[in-house]
Amino acid sequence: MASVVAQEELSLVLEPATSFAAIAAVMAGLGLIQGPDDAITSPAIPGEREFAYWTASQGDERVHYSFNPVVHLRVLSFSGTKARGLRAQAAERLPTLDLDGIRLLLRSEDPREVLLGLFAAGELKAIALIADVEPLRIHTNRHISQAAGQAAETLGLALLAIGEERLAAEERRRPDRSAVFARLGDSETKRGLLVALLRGNEGADEEVAKVLRSALADADWRIRAAAMLIATRLGAVSVWQDIRRMEAPTTSREGLDGVQRSILRAARKAALAELAGEPLPAGEDEKTRLMRHLRNLLAGRPTEHRDEIAEWIESWLWTPD
């Protein structure tokens, strides 16, 4: 598989079947000198060192290696002046896990493979996998749920740290929006982040509001819809105007039939009324009951009944399987 590098991280996660002997041979071929084995105890798997390092004969380059024998997580971390080039050479000579490979591990039925995927995602700070990691936080396997929580926290911190200097100019141009969110790329990752905001349940401070504003102006109507619903559930009053200006789907070409488009438009009216603090309508005509139903759904309050509208609205508040 091709290697994966998360932003500026100078690490590689190797295919689990790669032996230490093969790794050591590649390091020697790159002109690196292996450090002494100063482990106090024998490795869990004979011949498979759990820690090692190599240094350049000339220069300050250094490569650290770690191996988790339980899930066969093998990580190489590079440092030094020419670390980036050294990592690229190692990636050409050693089999490494890419995003697709890690994603398959995260969806595996084998708990050890899932754990390997979670550890790999965290080591590489692969923020594109946020949407895949997030649902595992509620896994029935305690070890997986704990590892997923740690990985999600690592990826969240990595997301906040992405290219701060590179994004500074864009933030100055639009200080009310998140420049990071707009650069996440695919809709699945964006939606995963939005759902993570809701599950964090820490309210809508200004940083959260910036993400919501960016999402409400996203090119994908599905991201706009999810942001509107999540903003209402979080009580993000500061994005009221952004919801009012939000572009709603107008044709079937966007994947919604006429009934769904009308429900989405009604949901926006409900969101605006809810965030404005308007009292719930008390009438019993069909239109008023629908508005009351939508407002309770968006706010997370108990509803008078369960129906297809409730299921459709609430499906936006969770990441897809």
Secondary structure by P-SEA (a helix, b strand, c coil): cbbbbccccccccccccccaaaaaaaaaaaccccccccccccccccccccccbbbbccccbbbbbbbccccbbbbbbbbccaaaaaaaaaaacbbbbcaaaaaaaaacccaaaaaaaaaaaaaaccccaaaaaaaacccccaaaaaaaaaaaaaaaaaaaacccccaaaaaaacccccccccccccaaaaaaaaaaaaaacccccaaaaaaaaaaaacccaaaaaaaaaaaaaaccccaaaaaaaccccccccccccaaaaaaaaaaaaaaaaaaacccccccccaaaaaaaaaaaaaaccccccccaaaaaaaccccccc
